[in-house]
Amino acid sequence: MSWRPSLAYEVQSIFPNELIMPVPSNRPGLGAIPYAGGVTFRVWAPFAPWVRVAGPFNQWSGNANDLASEGNGYWSVDLPGITVGQQYRYVVGDLGRWRVDPRAKEVTQSDGNGIVRGSDYAWKINDFGMPPWNELVIYEMHIASFPDQPVPHGQMLRAAASELGYLRDLGVNAVELMPAGEFPGDQSWGYNPVHMFAVESIYGGPEALKAFVDEAHRNGIAVFLDVVYRHFGPSDLIHSLWQIDGWFERWGPGRNGGDLLLQ
């Protein structure tokens, strides 16, 4: 295992009484959670000997910012000064194991970086009423192919939202969006997610999805979201969830009765 002490450990070894080691956060949630003045980072990595977070806030150093073990497989820390919109990655137990946060709300791309994103969207429509179930007219929408004209990267949800009047005039009062979780590449029906908590970057990310819902409600249209929770990609998982803390399980030569290898 490739390991070297973090800056915190190095400084403490020289000035043992001058450094306060990171402590677990008492704020709830997983992923990157903004608070007034900073961001809480929390990740589940039960087999990791240590976890750190890197980003432009520490010049992408894999040795600068430790997370503290919570004693139950979770690691967390409160880091002041980090703002919404900044990118980050975890370094998990090995300086060669840089991972995208599996609970990131937004990523640059499926094998890129997590993006700190808050929950402060200002909803414009707050009085929408769901149509009765027996009166629903549902349109299943593939976001990438719905806009009538080619759309730039990151603008697909906004383009689709601008054309919802067409569905309203047809008598549609609900749309079912095909899966919008981040997937490998730029073309997919969405059933091969890498990041199930992050909205696909080519569609426009989480803020664009909220704006789509707002515009749908303004047009009297309910929104259902098709989700995929039972399987992943498999492409690009090596950059995120797959063996995130180094642990894996596989069978020996005899799958039925063979030796089970845990590592």
SERO-4910 file (N, C-alpha, C, O; in steps of 0.05 Angstrom, whole numbers):
BEGIN
 pado doro    nc1    nc2    nc3   cac1   cac2   cac3    cc1    cc2    cc3    oc1    oc2    oc3
  Met    A     17    -24      0      0      0      0     17     25      0     35     28     17
  Ser    A     12     43    -19     27     68    -20     16     87      1     -8     93      1
  Trp    A     33     96     20     23    113     41     45    132     49     68    125     50
  Arg    A     36    156     55     54    175     68     37    192     87     13    196     81
  Pro    A     49    202    108     32    218    127     21    243    114     33    254     96
  Ser    A     -2    251    123    -13    276    114      2    299    127     19    295    145
  Leu    A     -3    323    117     10    347    129      4    349    159     21    357    174
  Ala    A    -21    341    166    -28    343    195    -10    325    212     -1    333    233
  Tyr    A     -6    300    202     11    282    217     40    292    218     53    290    239
  Glu    A     50    302    196     77    312    195     82    335    215    101    335    230
  Val    A     63    354    215     66    377    233     63    368    262     77    378    279
  Gln    A     45    349    267     41    340    295     66    326    305     73    328    329
  Ser    A     80    312    287    104    298    296    126    318    304    143    311    321
  Ile    A    125    342    293    145    362    299    136    379    323    152    386    340
  Phe    A    110    387    322     99    404    343     75    390    355     52    397    349
  Pro    A     79    369    372     57    353    381     36    368    397     13    358    400
  Asn    A     42    391    407     22    406    424     10    430    409     -4    446    421
  Glu    A     16    432    383      8    456    368    -13    451    347    -22    469    334
  Leu    A    -22    426    344    -40    419    323    -65    405    333    -63    385    348
  Ile    A    -88    414    326   -113    400    332   -120    382    309   -125    392    286
  Met    A   -121    356    313   -127    337    292   -157    340    284   -173    348    301
  Pro    A   -163    333    259   -192    335    251   -210    317    268   -202    295    276
  Val    A   -233    326    272   -253    311    287   -277    306    269   -282    322    251
  Pro    A   -293    285    274   -316    280    257   -336    303    259   -339    316    279
  Ser    A   -350    307    237   -371    328    237   -396    318    252   -402    294    251
  Asn    A   -410    336    265   -435    329    277   -459    338    260   -482    336    269
  Arg    A   -453    347    235   -474    354    217   -484    329    202   -467    311    196
  Pro    A   -509    327    196   -520    303    182   -514    304    152   -507    324    141
  Gly    A   -517    281    140   -516    279    111   -491    265    101   -471    262    115
  Leu    A   -492    256     75   -470    244     62   -462    261     37   -479    275     26
  Gly    A   -437    259     30   -427    274      7   -415    300     16   -403    301     38
  Ala    A   -418    320      0   -408    347      6   -432    364     14   -450    370     -3
  Ile    A   -434    373     39   -457    387     50   -449    415     58   -435    419     78
  Pro    A   -456    436     42   -449    463     49   -462    472     76   -485    465     82
  Tyr    A   -448    488     91   -459    502    114   -449    530    113   -431    537     97
  Ala    A   -459    547    131   -450    575    131   -421    577    137   -413    573    160
  Gly    A   -404    583    117   -376    586    122   -358    563    113   -334    565    115
  Gly    A   -370    541    104   -354    519     95   -370    496     85   -393    499     77
  Val    A   -357    472     84   -370    448     73   -363    425     91   -340    421     99
  Thr    A   -383    408     97   -378    382    110   -374    361     89   -390    359     70
  Phe    A   -354    344     92   -349    321     74   -354    296     90   -343    293    112
  Arg    A   -369    278     79   -373    252     93   -375    230     71   -389    233     52
  Val    A   -360    208     76   -360    185     57   -359    160     73   -348    159     95
  Trp    A   -371    138     62   -370    112     75   -348     96     62   -348     89     39
  Ala    A   -328     89     78   -305     74     69   -295     57     92   -274     63    104
  Pro    A   -309     35    100   -304     21    124   -277      7    126   -267      1    148
  Phe    A   -265      0    103   -239    -14    103   -215      4     98   -193     -6     95
  Ala    A   -220     30     97   -198     49     91   -182     55    117   -194     58    138
  Pro    A   -156     55    115   -140     63    139   -141     94    143   -136    103    165
  Trp    A   -146    109    122   -148    138    124   -163    148     99   -164    134     79
  Val    A   -174    172    101   -188    185     79   -181    214     79   -180    227    101
  Arg    A   -176    226     56   -171    254     53   -188    265     31   -198    251     14
  Val    A   -190    292     30   -204    305      8   -186    325     -5   -171    339      9
  Ala    A   -188    327    -31   -170    344    -46   -187    361    -66   -208    352    -75
  Gly    A   -177    385    -72   -191    402    -90   -175    428    -94   -152    430    -84
  Pro    A   -185    447   -108   -171    472   -112   -166    487    -86   -148    504    -84
  Phe    A   -182    481    -65   -178    494    -39   -153    486    -25   -144    499     -7
  Asn    A   -140    463    -34   -114    456    -23    -94    449    -45    -75    433    -41
  Gln    A    -98    461    -69    -81    457    -92    -80    427   -100    -60    417   -110
  Trp    A   -103    413    -97   -106    385   -104    -84    368    -90    -73    349   -102
  Ser    A    -79    374    -65    -60    358    -50    -73    334    -38    -94    336    -26
  Gly    A    -60    311    -41    -70    286    -29    -61    283     -1    -66    262     12
  Asn    A    -47    303     10    -36    300     37    -46    322     56    -37    324     79
  Ala    A    -64    340     47    -69    364     63    -92    362     82    -90    371    105
  Asn    A   -115    350     74   -139    351     90   -150    324     97   -162    310     79
  Asp    A   -146    315    122   -155    289    131   -185    290    139   -194    310    149
  Leu    A   -199    268    134   -225    264    146   -220    247    171   -201    232    172
  Ala    A   -238    250    191   -235    235    216   -254    211    215   -277    213    205
  Ser    A   -245    189    226   -262    165    228   -284    169    248   -279    180    270
  Glu    A   -309    162    241   -331    163    260   -334    136    275   -352    134    292
  Gly    A   -317    117    269   -318     91    283   -339     71    273   -342     50    284
  Asn    A   -353     78    252   -374     61    241   -372     57    211   -392     50    198
  Gly    A   -349     62    200   -345     60    171   -346     87    157   -338     89    134
  Tyr    A   -357    107    171   -359    134    159   -335    151    167   -324    148    189
  Trp    A   -328    169    148   -307    188    153   -318    216    147   -333    219    128
  Ser    A   -311    236    163   -322    262    158   -304    284    169   -286    279    186
  Val    A   -309    308    160   -295    332    170   -310    356    161   -322    357    140
  Asp    A   -308    378    177   -318    404    170   -294    421    161   -275    424    176
  Leu    A   -296    431    136   -274    447    126   -284    475    120   -299    479    101
  Pro    A   -275    495    136   -284    523    131   -271    534    105   -250    525     97
  Gly    A   -285    553     94   -274    568     71   -280    556     44   -276    570     23
  Ile    A   -290    532     42   -297    520     17   -325    529      9   -343    532     26
  Thr    A   -330    534    -17   -354    545    -26   -368    527    -46   -356    509    -58
  Val    A   -394    532    -50   -410    518    -70   -397    523    -98   -390    545   -104
  Gly    A   -396    502   -113   -385    503   -140   -356    493   -142   -347    488   -165
  Gln    A   -343    490   -120   -315    480   -121   -315    450   -126   -333    435   -118
  Gln    A   -294    441   -140   -291    412   -146   -275    398   -124   -261    411   -109
  Tyr    A   -278    372   -123   -264    357   -103   -263    327   -110   -279    318   -126
  Arg    A   -244    313    -98   -243    284    -99   -233    274    -72   -220    289    -57
  Tyr    A   -240    249    -66   -229    236    -42   -204    220    -49   -201    209    -71
  Val    A   -185    219    -30   -162    202    -32   -165    181    -10   -166    188     14
  Val    A   -168    156    -17   -177    136      1   -156    114      7   -154     95     -8
  Gly    A   -141    118     28   -123     97     38    -99     92     21    -82     75     29
  Asp    A    -95    105      0    -73    101    -18    -70    126    -36    -90    136    -47
  Leu    A    -46    137    -38    -43    161    -54    -48    156    -84    -50    176    -99
  Gly    A    -51    131    -92    -59    125   -119    -88    120   -123    -98    116   -145
  Arg    A   -104    122   -101   -133    116   -103   -148    142    -99   -157    148    -76
  Trp    A   -152    156   -120   -168    181   -120   -196    174   -130   -198    161   -151
  Arg    A   -216    181   -115   -243    172   -122   -263    196   -123   -262    214   -106
  Val    A   -281    195   -142   -303    214   -143   -323    206   -121   -328    182   -117
  Asp    A   -334    225   -108   -353    220    -86   -377    205    -97   -391    216   -114
  Pro    A   -383    181    -87   -407    166    -96   -433    181    -89   -454    175   -102
  Arg    A   -432    199    -70   -457    214    -62   -456    243    -73   -471    260    -63
  Ala    A   -439    248    -92   -438    275   -104   -465    282   -117   -477    265   -130
  Lys    A   -474    306   -113   -499    315   -126   -494    324   -155   -512    325   -171
  Glu    A   -469    331   -160   -462    339   -187   -433    332   -192   -416    333   -174
  Val    A   -426    324   -217   -399    317   -224   -393    330   -251   -411    337   -266
  Thr    A   -367    334   -256   -359    346   -281   -365    327   -304   -372    336   -326
  Gln    A   -361    302   -299   -367    280   -318   -364    254   -302   -356    255   -279
  Ser    A   -371    232   -315   -373    207   -299   -346    198   -288   -345    185   -267
  Asp    A   -324    206   -301   -297    199   -290   -282    224   -281   -257    224   -280
  Gly    A   -297    246   -276   -284    271   -269   -283    276   -239   -272    260   -224
  Asn    A   -293    299   -231   -292    307   -203   -320    313   -192   -338    320   -208
  Gly    A   -323    310   -166   -348    319   -154   -349    350   -153   -328    363   -153
  Ile    A   -373    361   -151   -377    389   -149   -394    395   -124   -415    383   -121
  Val    A   -385    412   -107   -401    420    -83   -426    434    -93   -424    454   -107
  Arg    A   -449    424    -85   -474    436    -93   -493    437    -69   -495    418    -54
  Gly    A   -505    460    -66   -524    464    -44   -552    457    -51   -557    445    -72
  Ser    A   -571    463    -33   -599    458    -37   -615    483    -34   -637    483    -21
  Asp    A   -605    505    -46   -618    531    -42   -632    541    -67   -635    565    -70
  Tyr    A   -641    522    -84   -656    530   -108   -682    545    -99   -696    536    -82
  Ala    A   -687    567   -112   -711    583   -106   -734    573   -124   -736    582   -147
  Trp    A   -751    556   -113   -773    546   -129   -793    569   -136   -799    586   -120
  Lys    A   -802    569   -161   -820    590   -171   -849    581   -169   -866    598   -165
  Ile    A   -854    556   -172   -882    546   -171   -885    529   -145   -873    508   -142
  Asn    A   -901    540   -127   -904    526   -101   -933    517    -96   -939    508    -74
  Asp    A   -950    520   -116   -978    512   -111   -988    492   -132  -1012    491   -138
  Phe    A   -969    476   -143   -977    456   -163   -994    434   -150   -988    425   -128
  Gly    A  -1015    426   -164  -1032    404   -155  -1030    380   -173  -1034    383   -198
  Met    A  -1024    357   -162  -1021    333   -178  -1048    325   -190  -1068    324   -175
  Pro    A  -1049    319   -216  -1074    310   -228  -1083    283   -215  -1065    268   -207
  Pro    A  -1108    277   -215  -1117    251   -205  -1104    228   -221  -1100    231   -245
  Trp    A  -1098    206   -207  -1085    183   -221  -1100    173   -245  -1088    167   -265
  Asn    A  -1127    173   -243  -1143    162   -265  -1146    181   -288  -1159    175   -308
  Glu    A  -1134    205   -285  -1135    225   -307  -1108    231   -318  -1105    249   -335
  Leu    A  -1087    217   -310  -1060    222   -319  -1057    214   -349  -1065    192   -357
  Val    A  -1045    232   -364  -1036    226   -391  -1006    229   -391   -996    252   -391
  Ile    A   -991    207   -391   -962    207   -385   -946    205   -411   -952    188   -428
  Tyr    A   -927    223   -414   -909    222   -437   -881    214   -426   -870    227   -409
  Glu    A   -870    192   -437   -843    183   -428   -823    198   -445   -823    197   -469
  Met    A   -805    212   -431   -786    230   -445   -757    221   -441   -748    218   -419
  His    A   -743    218   -464   -714    216   -464   -704    244   -468   -707    256   -490
  Ile    A   -691    255   -448   -684    283   -448   -667    291   -472   -671    312   -484
  Ala    A   -648    274   -480   -630    282   -501   -643    283   -528   -634    297   -546
  Ser    A   -664    267   -532   -676    266   -559   -702    282   -561   -714    284   -582
  Phe    A   -711    294   -539   -736    309   -540   -734    337   -554   -751    343   -570
  Pro    A   -713    353   -549   -712    379   -562   -712    376   -592   -701    358   -604
  Asp    A   -726    395   -605   -730    393   -634   -704    399   -650   -702    391   -672
  Gln    A   -686    415   -638   -661    422   -651   -637    413   -634   -640    409   -610
  Pro    A   -614    410   -647   -590    403   -632   -585    423   -609   -589    447   -612
  Val    A   -576    412   -587   -572    428   -563   -544    426   -552   -533    404   -553
  Pro    A   -531    447   -544   -503    446   -533   -502    430   -507   -522    426   -493
  His    A   -478    420   -502   -473    405   -477   -482    421   -453   -475    445   -450
  Gly    A   -497    408   -436   -505    421   -411   -531    436   -413   -540    448   -393
  Gln    A   -544    437   -436   -568    453   -440   -593    437   -447   -614    448   -453
  Met    A   -591    411   -446   -613    394   -455   -638    396   -438   -660    398   -449
  Leu    A   -635    397   -412   -659    400   -395   -672    427   -399   -697    429   -399
  Arg    A   -657    447   -401   -668    474   -405   -682    476   -433   -703    489   -435
  Ala    A   -670    463   -453   -683    463   -479   -709    447   -479   -729    456   -490
  Ala    A   -709    424   -465   -733    408   -463   -755    424   -447   -778    422   -454
  Ala    A   -747    438   -427   -766    454   -411   -779    475   -428   -803    481   -425
  Ser    A   -764    487   -447   -775    508   -463   -796    498   -483   -811    514   -495
  Glu    A   -797    472   -487   -816    460   -507   -838    445   -493   -853    430   -507
  Leu    A   -842    448   -467   -863    433   -453   -891    443   -461   -910    428   -458
  Gly    A   -893    467   -472   -919    477   -481   -931    459   -503   -955    456   -505
  Tyr    A   -913    447   -519   -922    429   -540   -937    405   -528   -958    396   -538
  Leu    A   -926    393   -506   -939    371   -493   -965    379   -479   -985    365   -480
  Arg    A   -964    403   -467   -988    413   -454  -1011    416   -474  -1034    408   -468
  Asp    A  -1005    426   -498  -1026    430   -518  -1036    403   -530  -1058    402   -540
  Leu    A  -1020    382   -527  -1028    356   -536  -1047    343   -516  -1061    323   -522
  Gly    A  -1048    354   -491  -1065    343   -470  -1049    326   -450  -1061    314   -433
  Val    A  -1022    326   -453  -1005    312   -433  -1005    327   -407  -1001    352   -407
  Asn    A  -1009    313   -385  -1008    326   -359   -988    314   -340   -987    319   -316
  Ala    A   -970    296   -351   -948    285   -335   -927    275   -354   -932    264   -375
  Val    A   -902    278   -346   -879    267   -361   -864    249   -343   -861    254   -319
  Glu    A   -855    227   -354   -837    208   -340   -809    211   -353   -805    203   -375
  Leu    A   -790    222   -338   -763    225   -348   -748    199   -346   -748    187   -325
  Met    A   -737    190   -368   -719    167   -367   -695    174   -349   -689    198   -345
  Pro    A   -681    154   -338   -661    159   -317   -642    182   -323   -632    183   -346
  Ala    A   -638    199   -304   -621    223   -308   -596    222   -292   -581    242   -291
  Gly    A   -589    199   -279   -564    197   -264   -540    198   -283   -542    189   -306
  Glu    A   -518    208   -273   -493    210   -290   -485    183   -301   -482    164   -286
  Phe    A   -481    181   -327   -473    157   -341   -448    161   -357   -440    184   -361
  Pro    A   -434    140   -365   -409    143   -381   -416    155   -408   -436    149   -420
  Gly    A   -398    173   -418   -402    184   -444   -425    204   -445   -434    214   -424
  Asp    A   -434    210   -469   -454    231   -473   -480    220   -484   -499    235   -487
  Gln    A   -481    194   -491   -505    183   -504   -514    158   -489   -499    139   -488
  Ser    A   -538    159   -478   -548    135   -463   -578    139   -458   -587    162   -457
  Trp    A   -592    117   -454   -619    118   -444   -620    122   -414   -641    128   -403
  Gly    A   -597    120   -401   -595    125   -373   -596    101   -355   -595    104   -330
  Tyr    A   -596     77   -366   -598     53   -349   -571     41   -342   -570     18   -333
  Asn    A   -550     56   -346   -523     48   -339   -510     69   -322   -488     79   -329
  Pro    A   -521     76   -299   -511     98   -283   -484     92   -270   -477     69   -263
  Val    A   -468    113   -267   -443    112   -251   -448    127   -225   -439    118   -204
  His    A   -462    149   -226   -468    165   -202   -498    169   -200   -509    186   -214
  Met    A   -511    153   -184   -540    154   -183   -551    178   -169   -575    184   -171
  Phe    A   -534    193   -154   -544    216   -139   -537    242   -154   -545    264   -145
  Ala    A   -523    240   -177   -515    264   -192   -531    264   -218   -533    244   -232
  Val    A   -542    288   -225   -556    290   -250   -536    293   -273   -517    307   -271
  Glu    A   -541    278   -295   -523    277   -318   -514    305   -326   -530    323   -330
  Ser    A   -487    307   -329   -476    334   -335   -484    344   -362   -488    368   -366
  Ile    A   -486    326   -382   -494    336   -409   -523    346   -409   -530    362   -426
  Tyr    A   -539    337   -390   -566    347   -388   -568    374   -375   -586    390   -380
  Gly    A   -548    380   -358   -547    406   -345   -544    406   -315   -542    427   -302
  Gly    A   -544    382   -302   -539    380   -274   -565    385   -257   -586    388   -269
  Pro    A   -562    385   -231   -585    386   -213   -601    412   -215   -626    411   -213
  Glu    A   -588    435   -219   -603    460   -220   -621    460   -245   -643    471   -244
  Ala    A   -611    449   -267   -627    448   -291   -651    429   -288   -672    435   -299
  Leu    A   -648    408   -273   -670    390   -268   -692    403   -251   -715    400   -257
  Lys    A   -683    418   -231   -703    433   -215   -718    453   -232   -742    457   -229
  Ala    A   -703    467   -249   -716    487   -267   -735    473   -286   -756    484   -292
  Phe    A   -729    449   -295   -747    434   -312   -773    427   -297   -795    431   -308
  Val    A   -770    418   -272   -794    412   -257   -811    437   -252   -836    436   -255
  Asp    A   -798    459   -247   -812    485   -243   -829    492   -268   -852    498   -266
  Glu    A   -816    489   -291   -829    497   -316   -852    477   -323   -873    485   -333
  Ala    A   -847    451   -317   -868    432   -321   -893    438   -303   -915    438   -313
  His    A   -888    445   -278   -910    452   -260   -924    477   -270   -949    480   -267
  Arg    A   -909    496   -281   -922    520   -291   -941    514   -314   -960    528   -319
  Asn    A   -935    492   -329   -952    484   -351   -973    463   -342   -986    452   -359
  Gly    A   -975    459   -316   -995    439   -307   -987    411   -311  -1004    393   -312
  Ile    A   -961    405   -313   -951    378   -319   -936    368   -295   -917    381   -284
  Ala    A   -943    344   -286   -929    330   -264   -904    317   -275   -902    312   -299
  Val    A   -884    312   -258   -859    299   -267   -854    274   -250   -853    275   -226
  Phe    A   -850    252   -265   -841    227   -252   -812    222   -262   -806    229   -285
  Leu    A   -796    211   -244   -768    206   -251   -763    176   -250   -765    164   -229
  Asp    A   -755    164   -273   -747    136   -273   -720    134   -260   -702    150   -267
  Val    A   -717    116   -241   -692    113   -226   -680     85   -229   -695     66   -234
  Val    A   -654     83   -226   -640     58   -227   -624     55   -202   -604     69   -197
  Tyr    A   -632     37   -184   -619     33   -159   -606      5   -156   -591      0   -137
  Arg    A   -612    -14   -174   -604    -41   -170   -579    -49   -184   -567    -70   -178
  His    A   -569    -32   -201   -544    -39   -215   -530    -13   -224   -542      9   -224
  Phe    A   -505    -16   -232   -489      7   -242   -478      0   -269   -483    -22   -280
  Gly    A   -465     19   -281   -452     21   -307   -450     -4   -325   -469    -11   -339
  Pro    A   -427    -18   -326   -405    -17   -306   -383      3   -313   -364      6   -297
  Ser    A   -383     16   -336   -361     33   -343   -357     56   -323   -376     66   -312
  Asp    A   -332     63   -319   -323     86   -303   -327     83   -273   -321    101   -258
  Leu    A   -337     60   -264   -340     56   -235   -314     55   -220   -312     62   -196
  Ile    A   -292     48   -235   -266     47   -222   -258     75   -212   -240     77   -195
  His    A   -270     96   -222   -264    123   -213   -280    131   -189   -276    153   -178
  Ser    A   -299    114   -180   -317    123   -159   -322    101   -139   -305     96   -121
  Leu    A   -344     86   -142   -353     68   -121   -338     42   -120   -334     30    -99
  Trp    A   -329     32   -143   -317      6   -144   -291      5   -128   -272     19   -133
  Gln    A   -291    -13   -108   -268    -17    -90   -258     10    -79   -234     15    -79
  Ile    A   -277     27    -71   -270     54    -63   -250     54    -39   -233     72    -37
  Asp    A   -252     34    -22   -233     33      1   -213     10     -1   -200      4     19
  Gly    A   -211     -2    -25   -191    -23    -30   -201    -51    -25   -188    -70    -33
  Trp    A   -224    -54    -13   -234    -81     -6   -249    -93    -30   -262    -79    -45
  Phe    A   -245   -119    -34   -261   -133    -54   -265   -162    -46   -251   -172    -28
  Glu    A   -284   -175    -59   -291   -203    -53   -293   -218    -80   -306   -208    -98
  Arg    A   -281   -242    -82   -284   -258   -106   -281   -287    -98   -270   -294    -77
  Trp    A   -290   -304   -116   -289   -333   -111   -263   -344   -123   -252   -333   -142
  Gly    A   -255   -367   -112   -232   -381   -122   -240   -398   -146   -261   -393   -158
  Pro    A   -224   -418   -154   -229   -433   -179   -256   -447   -178   -270   -449   -198
  Gly    A   -264   -458   -155   -289   -472   -153   -311   -454   -142   -313   -451   -117
  Arg    A   -328   -442   -159   -347   -423   -149   -367   -436   -130   -375   -424   -110
  Asn    A   -374   -461   -135   -392   -476   -117   -374   -492    -98   -367   -515   -105
  Gly    A   -369   -481    -75   -352   -496    -56   -323   -488    -56   -308   -498    -40
  Gly    A   -316   -470    -74   -288   -461    -75   -281   -442    -52   -299   -435    -37
  Asp    A   -256   -435    -50   -247   -417    -29   -256   -389    -35   -254   -379    -57
  Leu    A   -266   -376    -15   -274   -348    -17   -251   -330     -9   -241   -333     13
  Leu    A   -243   -313    -26   -221   -295    -20   -232   -267    -13   -246   -254    -28
  Leu    A   -225   -258     11   -232   -232     20   -207   -216     22   -187   -225     34
  Gln    A   -207   -192     12   -182   -177     12   -188   -147     14   -169   -131     14
***
